[in-house]
Amino acid sequence: MQVTDVNGTHLAVISPASGGFPPHSHDEYVISVNLCGRERVRLDRASFEVDLDEVTAYNPGQVQSCTTRTPEETVFTCVSWYVPPAALSALTGGPPPDFERPVVRAAHLRTELIQAARTSTTSHDPALLEERLTLLLLHLLDLTTTPTTTSPLATTSSHTTTAPTSARTSTPAVASTTTAASARTSATTRAPATATAPADTFTSASASLPALRPAGAGPGDARIAAVLDRLRGDLSRAPRLADLAEYAGVSREHLIRSFTRAMGCPPYAWHLQARLAEGRRRLRRGVPVADVAHGLGFADQAHFHRHFLAAYAITPGRYRSINI
């Protein structure tokens, strides 16, 4: 994995060893494009295909997994940009928005993200890279959110990618560029929804997808909600399905079916990705890998290493080293 820090965000080129990803989640927004291969994605309760001319945008906390297809003798590879919620709040000037559609056909935004990844390790002007990514993010917000939460760039051409040359003052967020600052200033005077829409459109597949639930929202079934609270409350060990079923007052089979219908994956898989996500948080705080593995109930460091690498295509040790 090639990882570049861009003012508190991470831009990565990833080739997972298995060719896909098991269920997992991130604390950040994840914006991705495929360099080689196509995906069949499961995101919470939705399933959809991702082609080479599309961009995906997932909200923090959403449980994602995928299988992939690639031509013979090629390896699935993607570019992913991990953006903390605080950075998006600074960009929009309000609470972190939700991407309401997970996939959009936007060939020029795909090209921009790929180009940013290619130049991220060789660019001698990180401010220009940051500015380029900020513009990309603003255009993506226009394509994937409602008019009340989108960026003010909806009134401009969606193909505008030239960075302004005016001076700017750096701040610890993606939106430290003049572009982002002017976006926040003009947000209250944005044109109404009847303004010209961006040229890119949703794919037929994504257009039929329901708006996904906000990250962290619980299921409607009170018994499943109680099980979810119990799982969230104890990340120190793997759960026993029989104990969860008894706690909910249902059979194990009923629990698996109902939980999967509500959350997109069965209880053990959901809890495993929650433990891995907590592992990322602890690693970012500098906790040693062995202590993280022990504290989250993995059999040993190798067990944690194997699951972490499968979910995030990076080892726990390397992830810790680039975040502290």
N, C-alpha and C positions, 0 to 999 in steps of 0.2 A: 504493500500500500504506500502510495506517495501522498504525504499530507503537508499542506502549507497553511500556516496561520495568517489570516487576513484580518487584522485588527479585532481579534477576539472571536472570529469565526474560523471554521476549518474547511478548507477545500481539499478534497481527496479524490484520487484515482484508485479504484478498487477492482480487484479480480478475485472474488471469493474462491477458495480452493474447491468447494463442493459445486460451484457453478450457480448457486442460489443462496438464499438465507432462510433459516428457521424463524419462527415467530420471535420478534424482539421489538423494543421500542427505544425512543430517544427522548431526552429532555429538550432537544432543540428541534426547530423546523428542519426538515430534510428535503432539499431540492436536488433532483437528480436527472441525468440523461444517460442513455445507453450509448456507449461507443461501439460495442459489438454484441449483437444478440438481442433477443426479444424476451419479455417477461410475461409470466402469468402471476399477477399479484393478488394477495389476500390482504386487505386493509380493514381492520375491525370486521364489520359484517359484510363488506363489499368485496367483489371479485371483478377483475378487469384485466385486459391485455395492455401492454405498453410496447409501442413500436419505436422505430429508430428516429422518427421525426417528432417525438413527443417529449414533454417535460412533466415530471411528477413533482407534486408539492404536498408533503405530509405534515400534519400538525404535531406538536409535542405530545407524547403519551399515546399516540395511536399505535396499535399493535400491527406490525407489518411482517409479511413473509413473501417469498416468491420462488417459483421455479423458472428456469430459463431455457431457451433454445438458441443454439448458435450453429453456423455452418461448420462442416467438418474441419477438424484440425485448427479450430479457433477457440479462444477462451472468452467467456462472458466478461465484459469490462464495463464499468460505469464511472461517471463523474458525479460525486455527491458533495453538496455544500451544506454544512451544518451551521444554522444561524440561531443563536440564543434568543429567547423571547424578548429580552431586554433590548437587543439590537433592533428588532422589528418595531418595538414600541417607540424607540428613539426615531426611527424612520417615519412612522406614521403620525407621531405626536399624540398617541392615545393608547388605550389598552392593546395588548397583542391581538391582532385579528386572527380569525380562523380561515384557512384556505377551505373554501366550501366545495371545491371540486378537486379531486386528487390528480387528475391528468388532463393536460391540454395539448393540442397540436400547435406547436409554435416553433417552426424550424429555425427561425432566426435567433430565438432565445437559446435553443439548443446549441447553435453554432457559437454564440457568445460564451456560454458556459464552458464548452470544450476549449475554445481559444484561451479563456482565462486560465484553465487548468494547464494548458501547454506552456503558457508564459509565466506561470506563477513562480517557477523555480529559477527563471532566468531574468525576470524583469528587474531593472535597476531603479524603478520608480513605483514603490508599493502603493502610493496614493492614487496613481492612475488605475492600478488593478482594483483597488477598493472602489473607486468611483465607477468603474465599468460594471462591477458586480452590483453596486447600489442601483444603477439604472436598470439592470436586468431584473432585480427584485421588484422595483416599482412597476415595471411593465407586467411582471407575473402577477402581482396583486390586482392589477386592472383586469386580468383575464380570469382570475379565480375567486374573486370576492364580489359582494354586492356593492352598488354605488355608495352606500353609506359607510363602507369600511375600506374602500379601495384608495389607492394613492391618487394624487392630483394629476398624474400623467395621462389619465384617460382622455384628456382634451388635446393631447399631442399625438403625433404619429407614433405607432407602436414600433416602428423601425428606426427610431432615433436612437443611435448608440454612441454618438460622438460626445466625448467628455468635454465639459466646459473648461476653459483655461483660466478662469478667475481664481484669485488666491483663496485659501481656506485655512481654518484653524482646526487642528486635529483634536478629536475627543475620543474616549474609549468606547466607540460604538461604530457599527457599520455606517451609520448615517453621519459620520463626521465630515463628509464632503459638502461643498457648497450646494451641490445638487440636492442632497437630502435636506439641508437646512431650508432651502427655498421651497422644497416640497412641503415641509411642515408649516411654513409661513402661509402658503397659499391654500392649505387644506380647507380652510373655512370659506374660501371663495370659489370653490370648485364649481364648474359648470354642471347643470342638472343632468339627469340620466339620459336625456335626449341627445346629448352631445355625440359626436361621431365615435363609434366603437372601434377598438383596435382591429386590425386586419385579420389577426389570427383567430381561429374558431375552435371550439371543442370538437373532439372526434365524436362520431356517432355513438361510440361505446361510452365515452365519458358523459355525453349529453344525457344519456339515459340513467346515469347513476343518481341515486338520491343524495342529497346533501348529507355528509357524514356527521355523526354526533360530535359535539365538542370533546376534546381530550379531557378525560377524567369524569365524564358523565357516567352515571351508573345505570343498570338495567331497571326496567319497570317492576319486575317480580321481586317482592320484598324478601323472599327466601334467598334468591340469588344475590340480591344486594347485600344481605347479611353475610353470605359466604365471601363475597368480594371484600367486604370490610375486614373480615377475619384474615383473608389472605394478605391484604395490604398491611395489616397490623403486625404481622410476624414474618419477616423476611430472613429469619435466622436459621431456618431449616426447611426442607422440602415437606409439603403437606401430605397427609395420608388421605386418600380418597374416601375410605370408609368413615374416617372421622368427620370429614366435611359433609358427607351425606347424612350422617347421624345428626350433625349440628343443624342442617337444613330441614331434617325430618322427611327426607325423600330417599328413594333408592339411588344407588350409585349410577345406574343407567339413566335415570331421570335427571340426576344432577348433571351428568356429562352432556346430555342433549340440551337441557335448558340453559346451562352456562355457555355452551358453545353458540347457541342461537343468540344469546344476549351479548356476548363479548367477542365472538369471532374465533375463539379457540377454547379447548377444554381447560379445566381448572389448573392441572399441573403445568401445562404449557404456558398459561397466563402467568402463573406464579414464577416460573423459571425466568421468563423475560423480565418480570419485575425485579427479581433478584439480580439479574445481570445489569439492568438499568441502575440499580442502587450501587452495584459494583463500580460502574463508571463514575458515579458521583464520589465515591470514596477514593478511587484512584486519582481523580482530579484534585482531591484534598491532600494527596501525598501519602495516603495510607499504604503500607507495604502490601504487595500482591498476596503474600501468604496470609496476612492478617485479614485481608478482604475475603479471601476464599473461606477461611475458617469462620469468620463472622457471619457469612451468608449461608452456612450450612453445606458447603460443597465437601465431598469426601476428602479431597486433598487439593493441592495447588494445581496438579495436572488436570483434575476434573474441571475445575474452574477455567483453566487455560483453554481446554478443548471447547467448552460451550461458548466462552467469550469470543474466541477466534471464529467459530462458526457463525455467530450472530453479527459480528462487527468487522470481520476480515482484517483484524489487527490483534496482536497479542496484548494481554493485560500489561505486561512490562513496558512495551513500546508506547501503548496508550498513556500510561502513567508518565513516562519520560517526556512526552511532547505536551503535557498539560500542567506540569509543575515547574 
